[in-house]
Amino acid sequence: MLIADDHTVVRAGLRALLEGEADLDVVAEAGSAEEAVRLAAGLEPDVVLMDLRFSGNGAGGGAGIDGIEAVRRLATAAPTVAVVMLTSYSGRADVVRAIEAGARGYVLKAGPPEELFRAVRGAAAGAMGLAPEIVGELVGQVVSPRAELTGREVEVIRLMAEGRSNRAIAEALFLSEATVKTHLVRVYRKLGVDNRAAAVSEAVRRGLLDLG
């Protein structure tokens, strides 16, 4: 296995946990998504345990790719390597993006070790390993899909995609900042995300926004 996480202490903890299992062996660690792709392409481990977000990417970050983009690149650079996402985030949009990119598992950091072991072993065997919370999230979306965005909510997210602050959005739509925040809370809930960048990404995926 290869562990990819930008926190040294987290990698050390995961290594100790995984190597406590007789059939699991960690052959390398990566502190960035780019390094993970490079090492995995060379070493071709059975499984890469990939963090979703790395410092230097995502909302407020700079250059760098996230774990999902790394999964996409590994599909070309090391197609035999299975990737399991290990993250603190359980939003439906991130789960769907990860699976669409080719991830073979999605496990929460707050979950019990047994879920991690099961996902890793399943991915190595060609199966899909999802934490129970993730399965519930996806099933809930099918059984009771979230409501569609209102016209006003689409306007808010379109302005947000342009990089405007809550205050600027409020001024453009002749609303109070408090009302804009309320709209954003509802948008996040309906899209199954927890931040601005993920909301824009999911809105584009659903065809609500065209950033081309």
Secondary structure in CASP SS format (residue, H / E / C, confidence):
PFRMAT SS
TARGET T0000
AUTHOR 0000-0000-0000
METHOD secondary structure of the structure
MODEL  1
M C 1.00
L E 1.00
I E 1.00
A E 1.00
D C 1.00
D C 1.00
H C 1.00
T H 1.00
V H 1.00
V H 1.00
R H 1.00
A H 1.00
G H 1.00
L H 1.00
R H 1.00
A H 1.00
L H 1.00
L H 1.00
E C 1.00
G C 1.00
E C 1.00
A C 1.00
D C 1.00
L C 1.00
D C 1.00
V C 1.00
V C 1.00
A E 1.00
E E 1.00
A E 1.00
G C 1.00
S C 1.00
A H 1.00
E H 1.00
E H 1.00
A H 1.00
V H 1.00
R H 1.00
L H 1.00
A H 1.00
A H 1.00
G H 1.00
L H 1.00
E C 1.00
P C 1.00
D C 1.00
V E 1.00
V E 1.00
L E 1.00
M E 1.00
D E 1.00
L C 1.00
R C 1.00
F C 1.00
S C 1.00
G C 1.00
N C 1.00
G C 1.00
A C 1.00
G C 1.00
G C 1.00
G C 1.00
A C 1.00
G C 1.00
I C 1.00
D C 1.00
G H 1.00
I H 1.00
E H 1.00
A H 1.00
V H 1.00
R H 1.00
R H 1.00
L H 1.00
A H 1.00
T H 1.00
A H 1.00
A C 1.00
P C 1.00
T C 1.00
V C 1.00
A E 1.00
V E 1.00
V E 1.00
M E 1.00
L E 1.00
T E 1.00
S C 1.00
Y C 1.00
S C 1.00
G C 1.00
R H 1.00
A H 1.00
D H 1.00
V H 1.00
V H 1.00
R H 1.00
A H 1.00
I H 1.00
E H 1.00
A H 1.00
G C 1.00
A C 1.00
R C 1.00
G E 1.00
Y E 1.00
V E 1.00
L E 1.00
K C 1.00
A C 1.00
G C 1.00
P C 1.00
P H 1.00
E H 1.00
E H 1.00
L H 1.00
F H 1.00
R H 1.00
A H 1.00
V H 1.00
R H 1.00
G H 1.00
A H 1.00
A H 1.00
A C 1.00
G C 1.00
A C 1.00
M C 1.00
G E 1.00
L E 1.00
A C 1.00
P H 1.00
E H 1.00
I H 1.00
V H 1.00
G H 1.00
E H 1.00
L H 1.00
V H 1.00
G H 1.00
Q H 1.00
V H 1.00
V H 1.00
S C 1.00
P C 1.00
R C 1.00
A C 1.00
E C 1.00
L C 1.00
T C 1.00
G H 1.00
R H 1.00
E H 1.00
V H 1.00
E H 1.00
V H 1.00
I H 1.00
R H 1.00
L H 1.00
M H 1.00
A H 1.00
E C 1.00
G C 1.00
R C 1.00
S C 1.00
N H 1.00
R H 1.00
A H 1.00
I H 1.00
A H 1.00
E H 1.00
A H 1.00
L H 1.00
F C 1.00
L C 1.00
S C 1.00
E H 1.00
A H 1.00
T H 1.00
V H 1.00
K H 1.00
T H 1.00
H H 1.00
L H 1.00
V H 1.00
R H 1.00
V H 1.00
Y H 1.00
R H 1.00
K H 1.00
L H 1.00
G C 1.00
V C 1.00
D C 1.00
N C 1.00
R H 1.00
A H 1.00
A H 1.00
A H 1.00
V H 1.00
S H 1.00
E H 1.00
A H 1.00
V H 1.00
R H 1.00
R C 1.00
G C 1.00
L C 1.00
L C 1.00
D C 1.00
L C 1.00
G C 1.00
END
